Amino acid sequence: MKRIVTASAAALIALTGAASAMTAEVSGYDAAQVRHYAPGFDLTLVDADAIAAAADVIESLDEDDASFAAIQTGVLKELERGL
């Protein structure tokens, strides 16, 4: 009986780890950057992939010296796709 419980617990831990590895992770820095360009947008409504895509837009447009408005437009478009 002890072996079955131990094996079940080990399998559950392994599956939980694999499932969490499949989801996109968003760093606090990326989320803060997105909030800077979309302060009125509720980030809890979009998935992590949309937030990561918005952070990528910020990085790429910031390197091109784009205006705040251009970056904000790109960020909002990515977040709206994630709704």
C-alpha positions in Angstrom: 0.0 0.0 0.0 2.8 2.4 0.9 4.4 1.7 -2.5 1.2 2.6 -4.4 0.8 5.9 -2.5 4.5 6.8 -3.1 4.3 5.9 -6.8 1.1 7.9 -7.2 2.6 10.9 -5.5 5.7 10.7 -7.6 3.6 10.4 -10.8 1.5 13.4 -9.8 4.5 15.5 -9.1 6.1 14.6 -12.4 2.9 15.4 -14.3 2.4 18.7 -12.5 5.9 19.8 -13.3 5.5 18.9 -17.0 2.3 20.8 -17.2 3.7 23.9 -15.7 6.7 23.7 -18.0 4.4 23.8 -21.0 2.8 27.2 -20.0 4.5 30.4 -20.9 6.2 32.2 -18.1 6.1 36.0 -17.9 8.7 37.8 -15.8 7.7 40.6 -13.5 9.9 42.9 -15.6 8.0 42.1 -18.8 4.6 42.5 -17.0 5.8 45.9 -15.6 6.9 47.1 -19.1 3.5 46.1 -20.6 1.7 47.9 -17.7 3.8 51.0 -18.5 2.5 51.1 -22.1 -1.1 49.8 -21.3 -1.9 51.1 -17.8 -5.6 50.7 -18.1 -5.5 47.2 -19.5 -6.4 44.4 -17.1 -3.6 41.8 -17.7 -5.5 39.1 -15.8 -7.8 38.9 -18.8 -5.1 37.8 -21.3 -2.9 34.7 -21.4 0.8 34.7 -20.7 1.6 34.3 -24.4 -0.1 37.6 -25.2 1.8 39.4 -22.5 5.1 37.8 -23.7 4.3 38.9 -27.3 3.6 42.4 -26.1 6.9 42.5 -24.2 8.6 41.4 -27.5 6.9 44.3 -29.3 8.3 46.7 -26.7 11.8 45.3 -27.0 11.8 45.4 -30.8 10.2 48.8 -31.2 12.3 50.3 -28.4 15.5 49.2 -30.3 14.2 51.1 -33.3 13.7 54.3 -31.3 10.0 54.2 -31.9 7.7 56.8 -30.2 5.8 56.0 -27.0 2.5 56.1 -29.0 3.9 53.6 -31.6 5.0 51.2 -28.9 1.7 51.6 -27.0 -0.3 50.8 -30.2 1.7 47.7 -30.8 1.4 46.5 -27.2 -2.4 47.1 -27.2 -2.8 45.2 -30.5 -0.9 42.2 -29.0 -3.0 42.3 -25.8 -6.3 42.5 -27.7 -5.3 39.4 -29.7 -4.9 37.5 -26.4 -8.5 38.3 -25.3 
